[in-house]
Amino acid sequence: MLHSKPPLPDALYSAAQVRDLDARLIAAGTPGFDLMQRAAHAAWRALRRRWPEARQLTVLAGRGNNAGDGYLIAALAQRAGWQVSALAVGDVSALTGDAASAYQEALGAGVNVRPWGQQPLVGILVDALLGTGLNGDVREPYASAIQCINDSGLPVMAVDIPSGLCANTGRTLGLAVHADLTVTFIGLKIGLLTGDAPELVGELVFDDLQADAAIVAQTPVSIKRLDTFNLPRLAPRSRTAHKGMFGRVLVVGGDLGFGGAALLATESTLRCGAGMVTLATRPEHVSAALTRFPEVMTAGIQSANQLMALIEPASVLVVGPGLGQHSWGRSLLSAVASSPRPQVWDADALNQLAAGSVSLPNGCVITPHPGEAARLLGVSTQAIQADRTASAVALAKKYNAVCVLKGSGSLIASPEGELALADHGHPAMATGGLGDVLSGVIGALMAQKMPAFDAACLAVWLHALAGEKCGASGRGMAAADLIPVIRQLLEEQQPCLS
C-alpha cells in the first residue's frame, strides 16, 4: 500500500543543526543504522508513490551516509523484484560505519554494485552522491556523475538533498543535480527552500524518521516556514467597527511616467482592510486615481510642504512605488523620513536610501529585491543570492528595520533576529508591479495594528500564495490580478467576522 505525501514542517534548520540532532538521537538510544533504514524506507515509499509503474532503478552512490541511504534503497528495490543497478562513484573501500553496513546489505540482497564509469543510465535514478556536508564546489568524479544525471533525461530522486546544493543557503556549489523528487529527513534544511533550490529540488517530501519529539524540541529553530497554521493573525472585527479603528495609510509615489506603481500599492492597501487610504502623487495622476478608486483620498502634490499636512493624520506610510529619483521624489522622501510614523519603503525609496541621501526612520519595513539589497549592503547581487538568509539578517540589522528579501523563497528578518520564509510562488510572478502590491498589503496590515514583522510575514505569504494561484493560468499575469486573490485568501484564512 502506497503512503500519502506527509506535510512539510514549519521549522527550518541549518545542516549543522540537523547533523547535531542526528547525533543526539543516536546518543539517546536510536542506532544510527536504524535511522538509515528508516530513511531508505521513507525514500522508497515516496519513489513508488511518485512513479507507481516503474520497475527499474539505478542508484549512484558516493562514500558517506548519503551513499548508505542509497544502498539500502537499492536493497529494498531488489527485494521488491525490480531491476536494480548501483553505481559506486565513491570508492567503496572508503565506506565506514553504517554506510559500510548498508553496502553489505545491498550486496546481500543481490544488488549488482559496479564502479561508475560514465556508463548509460537507466530507469529511475537515485542521487545518493553527496549529502549536506558539502561546502566547496563539487569536484571530480562527482561533477561528471552529476552532469550525466542531468543529461540523461531520466526521472531523478535525490536522497536528503540534491547533490551540489548547499543545505544552508540554497546555492549551487558549482554544479547540482536537477531532481524531480527530493526526500529529506529528520529536520527540514533551509537550503531546500530558497536560492536555487526551487529549480533543483522538484517535489519535496519530508520524513522525521520517528525522531523523539522531545529531543527535536531541544534544537532551536533557525527559520520559521510560513504556513496556514502558524500565520500571524488579525483579530475579527467587532460588529460596531468603524473606519477609524483600522488606520489611515498614506501612499507616497508616482512620479511622471510611474503613476501605475503608486496606484497598485494604493489599491492593494485599500483591498486589505485599511480603514482609510490617502494617495499623494503627481497632480497629473489624480484623475486616473479617482477613476480607478473613488474611495481613496487622492492629493496632487507638487512639493514636500504640501505633503506634511497629509503625513500628520496618517498611521502608516507606504513610500517608494514609482517615486523616482529626481528632485520631486527626493524632496518627498526627505519629508517622510523625518516623520516618526511606521513606514514601508520599497523601490526608489530603497535606491535613495542606498545612495545615502536619506536615513530610514525607526519602525520601518524594507522590501528589497536582490538587486536593491545588493545596493543597500554595498555588495554584488551574486553575493546576496549566495547566502540570502545572511543577507536578510544583515539588512535588518544595518537599517534597524524588518527586511523582506524578495525572490524565490522570500525571507523576512527582524532586527531582533526573527526569521521567516515563504515557500510559495510561481515563475509567472516575474513581472512588473508585484512589489508595489506587496508594499500596500504590508501597509494595510500594519495600519490594522499588526506588528511590523508579523505584518510582513502575513503579507508575504498572502502575496506568494496569490501569485501561485494566479500563475496556474500561465504566462501573462498582471500585478493587479493578485489583489482580489489576496483579499479572498485573507478572508479565507482570517475572517472579518468570528
Residue pairs with C-beta under 8 A, 6 or more apart in sequence:
2 45
2 48
2 49
2 52
3 45
3 49
4 49
5 46
5 49
5 203
5 205
6 205
6 206
6 207
7 206
8 188
8 204
8 206
8 225
8 227
8 423
9 188
9 206
9 208
9 225
10 224
10 225
10 226
10 227
10 229
10 230
11 187
11 188
11 221
11 224
11 225
12 187
12 188
12 189
12 190
12 193
12 221
12 222
12 223
12 224
12 225
12 421
13 21
13 187
13 188
13 189
13 190
13 219
13 221
13 222
14 167
14 168
14 189
14 190
14 222
15 132
15 133
15 167
15 168
15 189
15 191
17 187
17 219
17 220
17 222
18 132
18 167
18 186
18 187
18 189
19 132
19 133
20 219
21 186
21 187
21 211
21 215
21 216
21 219
22 32
22 35
22 186
24 215
24 218
25 35
25 186
25 211
25 212
25 215
26 32
26 35
28 212
28 215
30 211
30 212
32 97
32 98
33 98
33 101
33 102
35 185
35 186
35 209
36 65
36 68
36 69
36 72
36 98
36 99
36 102
37 72
38 185
38 207
38 209
38 210
39 69
39 72
39 159
39 160
39 183
39 185
39 207
39 209
40 69
40 72
40 73
40 75
40 76
40 102
41 76
42 183
42 185
42 205
42 207
42 209
43 69
43 73
43 126
43 157
43 159
43 183
44 73
44 76
44 77
46 157
46 181
46 183
46 205
46 207
47 54
47 73
47 124
47 126
47 157
47 181
47 183
48 54
50 155
50 157
50 180
50 181
50 203
51 124
51 155
54 82
54 123
54 124
54 155
55 81
55 82
55 83
55 123
56 82
56 83
56 84
56 122
56 123
56 124
57 73
57 74
57 77
57 82
57 83
57 84
57 85
57 123
57 124
57 126
58 84
58 85
58 86
58 87
58 121
58 122
58 123
58 124
58 125
58 126
59 70
59 71
59 73
59 74
59 84
59 85
59 86
59 87
59 125
59 126
59 128
60 70
60 87
60 89
60 116
60 121
60 125
60 126
60 127
60 128
60 129
60 145
60 149
61 67
61 70
61 71
61 86
61 87
61 88
61 89
61 90
61 128
61 129
62 89
62 90
62 128
62 129
62 130
62 131
62 142
62 163
63 90
63 91
63 92
63 94
63 95
63 99
64 90
64 99
64 130
64 131
64 133
65 97
65 98
65 99
65 131
66 128
66 129
66 130
66 131
66 159
66 160
66 163
67 88
67 90
67 95
67 99
67 102
67 103
67 128
67 129
68 95
68 98
68 99
68 100
68 101
68 102
68 103
69 102
69 128
69 159
69 160
70 86
70 126
70 127
70 128
70 159
71 86
71 99
71 102
71 103
71 105
71 106
71 111
71 113
71 128
72 102
72 105
72 106
73 126
73 128
73 159
74 84
74 86
74 106
74 109
74 111
74 113
74 126
75 102
75 105
75 106
75 108
75 109
75 111
77 84
78 84
78 106
78 109
78 110
78 111
79 109
82 123
83 123
84 111
84 112
85 111
85 112
85 114
85 122
85 123
86 106
86 111
86 112
86 113
86 114
87 113
87 114
87 115
87 116
87 119
87 145
88 113
88 114
88 115
88 116
89 116
89 129
89 141
89 142
89 145
90 129
90 142
92 103
92 113
95 103
103 113
106 113
107 113
116 141
116 145
118 144
118 148
121 148
121 149
121 152
121 154
122 154
123 154
124 154
124 155
124 156
124 157
125 149
125 152
125 154
125 155
125 156
125 157
126 156
126 157
126 159
127 149
127 156
127 157
127 158
127 159
127 162
127 163
127 177
127 179
128 159
129 142
129 145
129 146
129 163
129 177
130 138
130 142
130 163
130 164
131 160
131 161
132 160
132 161
132 167
132 189
134 163
134 164
134 166
134 167
134 173
135 166
135 173
136 173
137 173
137 174
137 175
138 146
138 163
138 164
138 173
138 174
138 175
138 176
142 163
142 164
143 174
143 175
146 163
146 164
146 175
146 176
146 177
147 175
149 156
149 177
149 178
150 177
150 178
155 180
155 181
156 177
156 178
156 179
156 180
156 181
156 202
157 179
157 180
157 181
157 182
157 183
158 177
158 179
158 181
158 182
158 183
158 201
158 202
159 183
160 182
160 183
160 184
160 185
161 167
161 182
161 184
161 189
161 191
161 192
162 176
162 177
162 178
162 179
162 182
162 200
162 201
163 176
163 177
164 172
164 173
164 174
164 175
164 176
164 177
165 171
165 172
165 173
165 176
165 177
165 191
165 192
165 196
165 197
165 200
165 201
166 172
166 173
166 191
166 195
167 189
167 190
167 191
167 192
168 189
168 190
168 191
168 387
168 389
169 190
169 191
169 194
169 195
169 386
169 387
169 388
169 389
169 390
170 190
170 191
170 192
170 193
170 194
170 195
170 196
170 197
170 388
170 409
171 191
171 195
171 196
171 385
171 386
171 387
172 195
172 196
172 200
176 196
176 200
177 200
178 199
178 200
178 202
179 200
179 201
179 202
180 202
180 203
181 202
181 203
181 205
182 192
182 201
182 202
182 203
182 204
182 205
183 205
183 206
183 207
184 192
184 204
184 205
184 206
184 207
185 206
185 207
185 208
185 209
186 208
186 209
186 211
186 216
187 208
187 216
187 219
188 206
188 225
190 222
190 223
190 389
190 421
191 197
192 201
192 204
193 204
193 225
193 409
193 421
193 423
194 388
194 389
194 407
194 408
194 409
194 411
194 421
194 423
195 385
195 386
195 388
195 408
195 409
197 408
197 409
198 408
198 409
198 425
199 408
208 216
222 389
222 419
223 389
223 411
223 419
223 420
223 421
224 230
224 418
224 419
224 420
224 421
225 420
225 421
225 422
225 423
226 420
226 421
226 422
226 423
226 457
226 460
226 461
228 493
231 457
231 458
231 461
231 493
231 494
232 450
232 451
232 454
232 455
232 457
232 458
233 494
234 273
234 445
234 448
234 450
234 458
234 490
234 494
236 494
236 495
236 496
236 497
236 498
237 245
237 496
237 497
239 497
242 275
243 275
243 276
244 275
244 276
245 275
246 273
246 274
246 275
246 447
246 448
247 274
247 275
247 276
247 315
247 316
247 444
247 446
247 447
247 448
247 449
248 274
248 275
248 276
248 277
248 278
248 313
248 314
248 315
248 316
248 447
249 269
249 274
249 276
249 277
249 278
249 314
249 315
249 316
249 317
249 318
249 440
249 443
249 444
249 447
250 278
250 279
250 280
250 310
250 311
250 314
250 316
250 317
250 318
251 262
251 265
251 266
251 269
251 277
251 278
251 279
251 280
251 281
251 317
251 318
251 319
251 321
251 440
251 443
252 262
252 280
252 281
252 307
252 317
252 318
252 319
252 320
252 323
252 332
252 333
252 336
253 261
253 262
253 265
253 280
253 281
253 318
253 319
253 320
253 321
253 322
253 323
253 329
253 347
253 348
254 260
254 261
254 262
254 263
254 279
254 281
254 282
254 285
254 321
254 322
254 323
255 282
255 322
255 323
255 324
255 326
255 328
255 329
256 282
256 284
256 324
257 324
258 321
258 322
258 323
258 324
259 281
259 282
259 284
259 285
259 288
259 289
259 322
260 322
260 433
261 321
261 322
261 347
261 433
261 436
262 279
262 281
262 285
262 321
262 322
262 436
263 279
263 285
263 288
263 289
263 292
264 321
264 433
264 436
264 437
264 440
264 479
264 480
264 483
265 318
265 321
265 346
265 436
265 437
265 439
265 440
265 443
266 277
266 279
266 289
266 293
266 296
266 440
267 292
267 293
267 437
267 440
267 480
267 483
268 436
268 437
268 438
268 439
268 440
268 441
268 444
268 482
268 483
268 486
269 277
269 318
269 440
269 441
269 443
269 444
269 447
270 277
270 293
270 295
270 296
270 440
270 444
271 444
271 483
271 484
271 486
271 487
272 440
272 441
272 444
272 445
272 459
272 486
272 487
272 490
273 444
273 445
273 447
273 448
273 490
273 496
274 316
274 443
274 444
274 447
274 448
275 447
275 448
276 297
277 295
277 296
277 297
278 296
278 297
278 298
278 299
278 310
278 314
279 289
279 296
279 297
279 298
279 299
280 299
280 301
280 307
280 310
280 332
281 289
281 298
281 299
281 300
281 301
281 322
282 300
282 301
282 328
283 300
283 301
283 302
284 300
285 298
285 300
286 298
286 299
286 300
289 296
289 298
290 296
290 298
299 306
299 310
301 307
301 310
301 332
302 328
303 331
304 331
304 332
304 334
304 335
307 332
307 335
307 336
308 335
311 317
311 335
311 336
311 339
311 341
314 341
315 341
315 342
315 447
316 341
316 342
316 343
316 344
316 443
316 446
316 447
317 336
317 339
317 341
317 342
317 343
317 344
317 443
318 343
318 344
318 346
318 439
318 440
318 442
318 443
319 332
319 333
319 336
319 343
319 344
319 345
319 346
319 349
320 333
320 344
320 345
320 346
320 347
320 348
320 349
320 350
320 439
321 346
321 347
321 435
321 436
321 439
321 440
322 347
322 348
322 436
323 329
323 332
323 333
323 347
323 348
323 349
323 352
324 348
325 348
325 351
325 352
329 348
329 352
330 352
330 357
330 358
333 348
333 349
333 352
333 358
334 358
336 343
337 358
337 359
337 360
337 361
338 361
339 361
340 361
340 362
340 363
341 361
341 363
342 363
342 364
342 365
342 446
342 452
343 361
343 363
343 364
343 365
344 364
344 365
344 366
344 367
344 439
344 442
344 443
344 446
345 353
345 360
345 364
345 365
345 366
345 367
345 401
346 366
346 367
346 368
346 435
346 436
346 438
346 439
347 372
347 435
347 436
347 439
350 366
350 367
350 368
350 372
350 375
350 376
351 372
351 375
352 358
353 359
353 360
353 366
353 376
353 399
354 372
354 375
354 376
355 375
360 366
360 399
360 400
360 401
362 400
363 401
363 452
364 399
364 401
364 402
364 452
365 401
365 402
365 403
365 404
365 442
365 446
365 452
365 455
365 456
366 376
366 395
366 399
366 401
366 402
366 403
366 404
367 403
367 404
367 406
367 435
367 438
367 439
367 442
367 456
368 376
368 395
368 403
368 404
368 405
368 406
369 406
369 407
369 435
370 381
370 384
370 385
370 388
370 405
370 406
370 407
371 381
373 381
373 384
373 391
373 392
373 395
373 405
374 380
374 381
374 383
374 384
376 395
376 398
376 399
377 383
377 384
377 391
377 394
377 395
377 398
383 391
384 391
384 405
385 407
388 405
388 407
388 409
388 411
389 411
389 419
391 405
392 403
392 405
392 411
392 412
392 413
392 419
393 413
393 417
393 419
395 401
395 403
395 405
395 413
396 402
396 403
396 413
396 414
396 415
397 415
400 415
401 415
401 452
402 412
402 413
402 414
402 415
402 452
402 453
402 456
403 411
403 412
403 413
404 410
404 411
404 412
404 438
404 442
404 456
404 460
405 411
405 412
405 413
406 435
406 438
408 425
409 421
409 422
409 423
410 421
410 422
410 425
410 460
410 464
411 419
411 420
411 421
412 418
412 419
412 420
412 421
412 422
412 453
412 456
412 457
412 460
413 419
414 452
414 453
418 453
420 453
420 457
420 460
422 457
422 460
422 461
422 464
423 464
424 461
424 464
424 465
424 467
424 468
425 464
425 467
425 468
425 471
426 467
426 468
426 470
426 471
426 472
426 477
427 471
428 467
428 470
428 471
428 473
428 474
428 475
428 476
428 477
429 467
429 471
429 477
431 477
431 478
431 479
432 479
433 478
433 479
433 480
434 463
434 467
434 479
434 482
436 479
437 463
437 479
437 480
437 482
437 483
437 486
438 459
438 460
438 463
441 459
441 462
441 463
441 486
442 455
442 456
442 459
445 454
445 455
445 458
445 459
446 452
446 455
450 458
462 486
462 489
462 490
462 493
463 482
463 486
465 489
466 482
466 485
466 486
466 489
467 477
467 482
469 485
469 489
470 477
470 481
470 482
470 485
471 477
